[in-house]
Amino acid sequence: MKKTLIIITLAMFLPALISSHVLAEGGKIRFGNLAVVPSMGVEEVYDDNIYYDKTNTVSDWITHFKPGLLLDYTIEGRGKVKLGYAGDYAYYANNKDNNWKSHEILFDLDYLSPGGLIAKIKNELINSEDPYGELNEYNIGVKSERWTDDLKTEFGFKFSNRFKVLAYYNYYRQDYKNTPGGSANLNYNANSNYYGGGDFTQDYYYNEEGLGFETKITHKTWAFLRYYYGSQKYFTHRDGITSSNDAAYDWRRVNTGLGWDDGGRFGGEINFGYQWNSYKNSRDQYGTPYKDEDNWIAATSVTYRQTEARAFKFTIRRELHQLGAGVSGNYLNTVFGIGVRQKIRSKFFLNLGYEFSIDKYNGDSYYYSNSGNNRNSSSNGKSNTHHVHTGLQYTIKEWLTAGVEYNYFNRTSNESLDEYQINRFGISLEFRPAAYH
């Protein structure tokens, strides 16, 4: 209750803390082509299962403070450069040892010269100790210190407004703190020897290069074909895991689909493809063979703006995740999602969404509950997760919004200890220029 009163108080007094010059600019501070965009969010969340457990559920109230600052520079007639910071400071009412913080630095360049030169660079650097896991949900539900660097680049030429030839380079690095003894609660590790000190098995980086061709088929619609070659390597080796038995692998993939320019009814990409994975080593440290995997993949996210007041979003994702450096097992994650955003009158926005996720495990793997109990091993594990999201935003001013939201997660599995249900209810207040997107 006390923290809710703080949020209400901020809603009343925040306008007095912002200069009239900033308000006149819609929340932006401008210096010629440079816009300085500050932001601050406060959120109170009730979570009835903070450790993602099936039976030993623990609930708590979590307060988030989310400061941010963005520098947005317009290159006249050519594009934009953005540099920003976003923070998230989480404080638990009862389980204070779970308090965590996250820092994100974003760089984004989007450039198109009159002569047709294309340059796009996007880099996200995150230093965090949150309990939400990384790409393979490692240690989900447990606070884990780590940093990640995600770089995506695109260079090429646009010819006669109808064709594009592009080269791609992508880089990703993930580095856990690797505290001796590790966390007390681990998920998805391949052998019980990792229990209590397996963070080092998640330290890896990958490089990916690619070539692509695009052709315009309507006023704002492009068809594309892309080819990539990539390689993932682990850079921390301990406890019998070496470069001659770790799970490093190469891949080749081909993607095709449709994409849209900004400003039309459609946005995003329809993106499907096929990927061939090949492990560098034949067996792990226990002699279990690594098995190469070939699968269809997807990175589809499409927004359809039916009217000015209503937009739909459709999502299909499918990708293979390796469980760790010394693990012969992996899992294939497939996600289907749909959402709608509806404007009600002039100041309310209703958001509704549903996602269905399927995780199919390959190879022997062990699971651990958050209490440290050994989950049964399985060579054909499968989990299904339902996620329902509802939210309502109210625009107090164009630069100040308040909102409420509810999230429900239900995970079922043929490994019973891998199951959980979560209810999350949140109330938030956010200062962010509505004119900026």
N, C-alpha and C positions, 0 to 999 in steps of 0.2 A: 504494500500500500504506500509506503514511504517513497519508493522509487517511482511509482505512478504519479504521485504528487509532484515529483521533480520534473517529470515530462510535461505535465500540465503547466507548471510554472515557467518552464522554458518556452512553451508555446505562447504564453502571455507576454514575456519580456524580451524574447529574441528580436522582435522588430525594433525595439529601442536600441539594441546593440549594433545595428547595421546602419551605416551612414546613408543619408538621403541620396548621395551621389551614386552609391551602389544600387539602391532601389530604383533610381531613375534609369539605370542601364539594365533593369531586369535581373539584378543580382550579379552582373558582370562589372569588372573594372577594366577599362579599355585604355591602351596606349597605342594609338594608331591601329596597326593590323594585329596587335597582341591583345588577347582577352585573358584576364586573370579571373578564374572561376573558383571561389572558395565553396566548401560544402561542410556540413556537419549533420550527423544523424544520431539520434538517441532511440534505442529500441529496448523494450522489456519483453522477454520471451519466457513462457512457461513450457518446460520440456518434461514429460512424464517418464522418460527412459533415457537418461543422459549417457548410459554406457552401452546402448544397443543390445541389451540382454533379453533372454526369453523369459526367465522367471525371477531373477534377482533385480527387479526394476528399481531404479532410484530416480526420483523426480527432483526438480530444482527450478528456481527462478534465476534467469541470467540477464544481466544488464549489459547492453552493448553501447559503446561510444565510438562513433565512426567519423573521424575528421578526414578531410580531403582538400586537395588543392590541385588545380589544373591550369597549365599554361597552354593556350591555344593560339597558334600563330598562322594567319592566313597568307599564303603565297598567291598574290593576285593572278587570277586566271589559270593557276596551275595546281593548287591543292592546299594541303594543310600539314602542319607539324604540331604534335601534341606531346606534352611532358606532364605527367601527373603523379600524385601520391594519394593512396587510400589506406587508411588505418582502421583497425577493428580491435577494440579493447573490451574483452569479455570478463565480467565479474559474476561469480556464482554466489547466491545468497547463503547457502549452507555448506556446499562442498568447495570451500575456498581454495583447496589445493589444485582444483581444476581451472583456476583463472588462467586465461591465456591472452595472447595478443598476436596480431598479424600486421605486417607492413608490406605494401605493394607499390612498386614503382613502374609506371607505364611510359613507354616511348612509342609513338605512332607517327609514321611518315606516309602520306598518300600524295603522290606527285605524278602529274601527266603534263608534259611539255607540249607546246603547239606543234612541234615537229613529230610528236608521237612517242617520245621516250616515256616509259612507265617505270616507276620506282616505288615500291611499297615495303616498308620495314615496320614490324610490330614486335616489341619485346616487353615481356612481363617478368619482372623480378620480384619474387615473393619470399619473405622471411617470416616463418610462422611457427607456432606451437599449438595449433588447434587440434581437435580430436576427430577431424573429418576424413583423414586418410588422403592418399594421393591417387594416382590413376588406377591402381589396382586395389584400392580400399584397404591397404595395409594398416594394421593397428587402428582400425576405425573404432571410435568410441573412447579412445585413450589419447590424452595429450601427448603429442610427439613433436619435438623440435626439429626443424628441417628448413632448408631453403631450396627454391626451384628457380630455374631460368628458362623461359620459353621464348624462343626467337623464331619468327617466320618472316621470310623475305621473298620478294617477287620483282624481277627485272625483265624488261622486254620492250617491244615496239608495237605500236598500233598503226596499221596501214589503212589509209583511205576510209577510216571509220567503219570498216567491215571485218578486219582481220587483226588478230593479236598473236604474236609469238613470244613466249615467256620462258624464263628460267627460274627455278625455285631453289632456295636453300633453307632448310629448317634445322634447328638445333634445340635440344632439350637436355637439361641437367638437373638431377635430384640428389641432394646431399643431406643425410640425416646426421644429427649431432653425435650419434654413436657413443653415448655415455656407457662406460663399463658397467656391465650388469643389465643394461637395457631397461626397457619398460617391464612392468610386472604382468602386463596383459598384451598378448600378441594374437593376431589373427592370420590365418592362411599361411602358416609356415610349413615347410615340407618335412621337417623332422624335429622331434622333441628336443634335440640338442640345441636348437635355436632358442628354445624358451628361456626368457630372461636376459637375452643379449643379442637379438637378431637384427637390430636396426641396420647393421652394416650390409646386410644382404640386399638392401634397397638403394644402395648408392650406385647410380649409373648415369650415363649420358648417351645420347644418340645424335648422329648426323644423318641428314637426308637431302639428297639432291634430286632435281627433277626438271623435265621439259614439258611444255604444254602448247597447245594450239587452240584458238578460239575463233569462231565465226559468228557474225550477227545474223539471226534468222528473222527477227522482227525489230520494231523500233527500239525496244529496250531489252530484248532477249538474246542471250548468247548461248551457243552450244560449244562444249569444250571436250578435249581429250588430253589426259595428262599421264605421264609415266614417271615413277619415282624409284630410286634405289636408296636404301638406308641400312644403317648398322648400329646396333646397341651393344655397349660394352660396360662392364662393371669395373669400378676403380678402387674398391676397398675389399681386400681378401683376408680372411681370418678363419681359424677353426677348421682347417682342412679344405677350405675352398680356395682354389688357385685359378689362374688364367687358363689352365689346361683342363679344368673340369667345371667351370662356371657355365651359366646359362646364356652367355653372349650369343647373339644371332644376327643374321642379315635378312633383309627382305626386299622384294620387288613388288610393286603394285601398279595397277592401271585403274584410273578413275575416269568416268565420263558422266555427262549430265547437262543441265541447263542452269544458267545464272542470269541475274537481272541487274540493270543499272538502277540507281536510286531514282525515286520520284514517281514510280509507277504503282500499279495495284499489287504487283508481286515483288518480293524481295528475298534475298538469300540464295540458296542453291539446292537443286535436286542433284545429289551426288552419290553414285554407286560405283563399285569397282570390285576387283579381285586381287588378293594378296597371297604371295608365296613366301613363307618363312623357312629359313634354313639355319640350323644351329651350327656354331663353329666347332663345338666339341661333341663327341659321340656319347659320352656317359658322364653322369655326375659323380660326386666323391664316393657314393655308395654303390656305384656300378649300374645304376638305373639308366637305361638308354634315354637320350633326348629324342623326341619324335617330331620331325618337321611337320608343319601345319599349313594347309592351303584352304582359304575360306573366302567367301564373298564378304565385302565390307561396305559400309555406308557412312556418309557424313552429311545427311540431308537435313536442312533446316529452312523451311519456307514460310514466309509471312504473306498472307493474302489480305489486302485491305478492301473489304467489301464496300464499306462506306467511310466517310470521314469519322464516324463515331464507332465503327466496329472493325476489328481485325482478328484474323485467325492465324494460328501458328501450328505447323505440322513438323514433326521431328522423327527421323529414323536414323539411329546410330548403331554401328556394329563394328567392333574391333577386338583384337586379341590382346590379352594382358598376361605378361609373365609374372609369376608369383614371387620370385626372388632369385638371388645370384646362384644359390646351390640347389635350386628346386627344378626337378624334371617336369613338374606340373605347370599348367597354365589354365586360363579360362577365357571363354568367348562371351563377351557382353553384347547383348542386343537390346535396344531401347526403342519403343514406339511411344510417341507423345502427341497430344493435341491440346491446344489452349485457345482461349478467346479473351480479348480485351474489349470491353464495352464502355463507351462514354455515356453517362447518365446526366441529363440536363447539361449544365456547363461546368460543374466543378467536381463531379464524382466519376471515378473510374473503377469498374468491376473487373477483376481478373479471375478466371477459372481455368484450371489445368488438370490433366491426368497423364501419368506416365506409367507404362508397364515395362519392366526390365527383366530379362532372362539371363542368368549366368550359368554356363555349362562348363564344368571342370573336366580337364583331361589330365591323366596321370595321377599317381598316388599323391595324396596330400593330407595333412592333418589340420584340424581346426581347433581353436582354443576359445573357450568362453571368456568373458571379461573377468570372471572370478579365477581364471587360470586352470579350469578343468579341461582335460584332454577331450576334444571332440573326435568322434570316430573317423578313421581314414576311409577314403573312397576313391575309386578310379573313375566313377561316373557320377560325381556330384552334380546337382542341379538346384538352383534357387530362383524363385520368382519374387519380384518386388513390385507392389502397387504403391503409387504415390499420388495423392490427391491434394491439390492446392486451391485455396480460395483466398481472395484478398479484396479489400475495398480501400481506395485512396480518396482523400478529400483535399482539394486545393484551397488552402486558406488564402494564400496570395500566390502569384505566379512563381515565386521563389520559395514558398513554404508549403509543405504538404504534411498531412497526418494520415495514418493508415492503420488498419487492423488486418491480420491474416491468420489463416489456419492451415497447417500441414499435417497430413496423416500418411504414415508409412506402415506397410504390412508386408513382411518378408516371410515366405514359406520355403521349405527346403526338405530334401530327403535326408539331410543331416539335421536332426531336431534342434540341436544346440546352436545352429546357424540361423534360427528363426527369431524374429522380434516384431513388436508393434510399437509405434511411437506416435504420440499426439503432441503437437506443438502449436501454441497460441501466442501471437505477438501483437504488440501495439507499438507504433513508431511515430516519430516526428523527424522530418528531414528538411533542412535548409539546403536547397540546390536550385540554381536558376532553371526554371522550366523552359526558358527559351533555348537552353543549351542541350544538345543531344550528341 
